[in-house]
Each structure stands twice: as structure tokens, then as C-alpha cells.
């Protein structure tokens, strides 16, 4: 996966969104982006159904789960751009199961809201990459799905989303 390319494409999308929905001077969108990432992570967990011990219903189709993962990736990248962060030695962090992985990610993103530091961001990014691997996604799949959803997001901005 070409992470630099994805950051560049996300930067273009963020600029497009700013054109359509300008922020007030001297304000930050960090709180909204962090909450959006938490919501998207929740939607992703819901599609995997990994925590639904009370149900026999299977997880969503792989394509749907990948779309939710990529929705999260948009916010992970956007938050990194906002921080002007440099990724350092990204090694996927993987816990013993998907439930623990989601829990670690929820906690790390919540900490990122309070401690807006490159160290915490790198931890979030590494845990997020680890989650993608645990869900069985290849880097090519993730990048292609990101490119598709990024185009949809641009079209939505053009359409008054």
C-alpha cells in the first residue's frame, strides 16, 4: 500500500470538504474527526459482529466490511494530516483477537482526542493497520477500496452532501 499516495489523496479530499464546508477561523475539526472515527470504528465492529455473542447471524459480506474499514481509514488519514504527523516505523499492532483489537483502537483514539501527539497517532495507525490484517484484508484490497470510496466522497461533496 502506498501510504504517501493515500495521504495525498486524503489531503485533496479534505481541501474539497473545506471548500464546501468552510470552518470558522481559528477553529479545529479535531474533536469532530475523532468522534467520526469512533463512530466509523463502531460501524465496522457492527459489520464484523465479533462482539455479538447473543446472535448466530453471520458477519456482513467481506465487501461491506472492507467499505467500513476504508471509511475509518479516511478519518485516520485526515487526523494525521491535521497533525502534520510523520509516521515512524509503522509495524502493525495485533492483539490476540479482533475484540481486543477493537478495544485497543477505541481506547487509543479516545486518548488521541486528549493527547494529540505523534506518538499516540502512530499507535492508532499501527493498531488500525493491525486490525485490517486481522480482518484478512490485503493492502491492494484496502488501497483499491480507498480509491473507490475517495471518488464517491468527492462526488458527494460536488452533489451537496
Secondary structure, DSSP 8 states (H G I E B T S, - for coil): --HHHHHHHHHHHHHHHHHHS---TT---HHHHHHHHHHHHHHHHHHHTTT-TT-------HHHHHHHHHHHHHHHHHHHHHHT----S------SSHHHHHHHHHHHHHHHHHS--HHHHHHHHHHHHHHHHHTT--HHHHHHHHHHHHHHHHHHHHTT-
